[in-house]
Amino acid sequence: MDLKLDPSRDDLPLMANTSHILVKHYVLDLNVDFESQIIEGSIVLFFESGNRFEKQSGSTKETCQSESSEACRFRTPEPCHSPGTDTRTFSPKTGYNDFAICGKGEKDTSGKDGNHDNPEQASGISSSKYCCDTGNHRNEEFLLVLDCCDLSVLKVEEVDVAAVPGIEKFTRSPKLTVVSEELRNQIVHELVTLPADRWREQLDYYAGCSQAPGCGELLFDTDTWSLQIRKTGAHTATDFPHAIRIRYSTKPQGRSVTWTSDQSGRPCVYTMGSPINNRALFPCQEPPVAMSTWQATVRAAASFVVLMSGENSAKPTQLQEGCTSWHYYVTMPMPASTFTIAVGSWTEMKPEICSPKDLAAERSLSPSETDSRYVGICGHVEYPCRFQNPSATTQEIIPHRVFAPLCLQGACRETLLHLIPLCLSAAYSVLGTHPFSRLDILIVPANFPSLGMASPHIIFLSQSVLTGTSHLCGTRLCHEIAHAWFGLAIGARDWTEEWLSEGFATHLEDVFWAAAQQLAPHEAQEQQELKACLRWLRLQDEVRNSPQEMQVLRPNKEKTGHVSDSGSSVIKHGLNPEKVFMQVHYLKGYFLLRFLAQRLGDETYFAFLRKYVHTFHGQLILSQDFLQLLLENIPEEERLELSVENIFRDWLESSGIPQPLQRERQARAECGLARQVSAEVEKWIRVNRRPRKRKRREAEEVFEKLLPDQLVLLLEHLLEQKTLTARTLHSLEKTYHLPQQDAEVRHRWCELIVKHKYTKAYKDVERFLQEDQAMGVYLYGELMLREDARQQQVARRCFELTKEQMDRSSAEVVAEMLL
């Protein structure tokens, strides 16, 4: 993949002015319409401002600059009544009577820039050109900027929180006779700063406020990347309303959600970890510093299941006939980018046998069980924290549910269900307290662009992990479970430092999986050395075939974590479609942590890792925070050349292979499992050299049984051979039953098929490209590079069959390959 880098296309802007004002809580009230492929409803945002925000709030010069040369234009509000939610069902042409929806839904025909073609007709608000020129002091009002893309914003209004019954308890007055902006903002301030032990009361009042009437529409406008809101006369963030309601709808082609069909052919929609995160699902503050909580009510047809990032295992509430409502909430503040939703006709998979031990380990815990004796030991803002809960700290296995399309029920039972308690228990044995109280696991549609994705309380897994043995499923499950600690409970303050999430998860997946298998120490070490060998080969390949600037783990160097005065920033290469397929942050991060573990020794390193988790959970960090804490825990005489500066230089701020890693790999002897593979490779080379007619006395080669990772390494080595005969390839296929192996093995098998034009097995390549889309993009490139007409025909035919459902980034990359 040799895509030209374009900074204007590749860099992702984070527009929200988080230095002025921060969202503390979101309340979403949404309807999912599968006929129009739209999610519509409202979102209420609760803000907190402070003295530190006041300094720059008087000027809108920086945030008002649109991508076009035009001045910002704002819609002038007129009094209007918000339409009530109506209900209808699908028209008969859909053919699915049980796909009735709740809420409105017409095909969206608004313009690409997020504005309706006719805003007066679309929202009942007249339009007025309102210039943001900061030289005109009449108009120097505070401008709220939210990250927003591919949304149709219909109305923005201030919420009259003072109208909520009982809300006067948050004021100094027993009766609210005169309601001012200052009083409303005081109420919101008291609400968002309630102590953690009043979390349920807080959620109830958030819900009440979200249903309160509006008390004045606000001026707003949208451009490609943002929603900009102002209130006439509000000149600072403190003056600006601290509770606002935005009525909006998504667009069918919005980039935060994917509308598709599951493996049983039923419609579904889900957030798939888009490069633009959730800004095309709801207006929000994307910068990770905007840590917030949320609650959401989602209505859908009764045949659908709604899954979401939430602490509660939601059950449907029956509304009118054919429509149900689902409610989820989160009390741990996290970036809005971690919010995840999936709606589909999923079936819950329950284990046929559940031991009393598992039931005891899974006892559901409520945040209200927090023991006040432990309050104050954490470094994060106050919330109901499991690390302060004595019962949670002894819970090896958190409650979990598994959902999948009905047609994959058998595969889930056979491969996945029994692994979950093993992997959760293994993770607990290494790191201790699970940061989240429960877990849903969903097998997502075939177009999901990776093998897995972790979000708070929910993991998405690709169907590709369900084939072959349990090895790939187990390792991927362990990887995603590790993200509960690294990536979610501890997040990167600068998104360019992905290694703080992916490097840790990659390193720990091996440790968790060894514990889940209950391997003896020498067996665990052998498997981990074999994995390191495979990752070393992958890293070398990636460094050879990727742009140097995209191989750097800390690309902003000394400016890492810096933002503009408003809080806006740019994520380098954040929109580059090639970046999705790169693993440099996984691999170099993994090798750095492996290097540090070897220097400290496993016992010392993992004791430190538990300290790191306890120190920084619930917070955002930079690389230096981790490294400084690490070095503080190493006696000075044992540090040798270890320093933050040296690690930055050798590992994080340079492209290519880190020098310490290069030296270590050159000096390292081959592990036993890798030596066994080398012996098998020699046998296959001998088989390949034999003439078609052999002497009768010549002995047949006897091949050893290999582990899945050994099979991957074997095929990697055989890919280095210039030629393999069709006879050899046929023998390989029969010996190891390659079409029935896991996706990692089958991927290498497909590479061999393409390289040696083994036409009898082209069906395996076609199957892989259609069923394993998370891993198939590279194969398209191989098929086209060979300049073989039949192989190119295979590539084009498979793309035609899958492109409408394929993930957008994947489709862009493949389309460029096929040109």
Secondary structure, 3 states (H helix, E strand, C coil): CCCCCCHHHHCEEECCCCCCCEEEEEEEEEEEECCCCEEEEEEEEEEECCHHHHCCCCCCCCCCCCCCCCCCCCECCCCCCCCCCCEECCCHHHCCHHHCEECCCCCCCCCCCCCCCCHHHHHCCCECCCCCCCCCHHHCCCEEEEECCCEEEEEEEEECHHHCCCHHHHCCCCCCCCCCHHHHHHHHHHHHCCCHHHHHHHHHHHHHHHCCCEEEECEEEECCCEEEEECCCCCCCCCCCCEEEEEEEECCCCCCEEEEECCCCCEEEEECCCCCCCCCCCCECCCCCCEEEEEEEEEEECCCEEEECCCCCCCCEECCCCEEEEEEEEEEEEEHHHCCEEEECCEEECCCCCCHHHHHHCCCCCHHHCCHHHCCCCCCCCCCCHHHCCCHHHCCCCCEEEEECHHHHHHHHHHHCCHHHHHHHHHHHHHCCCCCCCEEEEECCCCCCCCEEEECCEEEECHHHHCCCCHHHHHHHHHHHHCCCECCCEEECCCCCCHHHHHHHHHHHHHHHHHHCCCCHHHHHHHHHHHHHHHHHHHHHHHHHCCHHHCCCCCCHHHCCCCCCCCCEEECCCCCHHHHHCCHHHHHHHHHHHHHHHHHCHHHHHHHHHHHHHHHCCEEECHHHHHHHHHHCCCHHHCCCCCHHHHHHHHHCCCCCCHHHHHHHHHCCCCHHHHHHHHHHHHHHHHHHCCCCCCCCCCCCCCCCCCHHHHHHHHHHHCCCCCCCHHHHHHHHHHHCHHHCCHHHHHHHHHHHHHCCCHHHHHHHHHHHHHCCCCCHHHHHHHHHCCCHHHHHHHHHHHHHHCCCCCHHHHHHHHHHHC
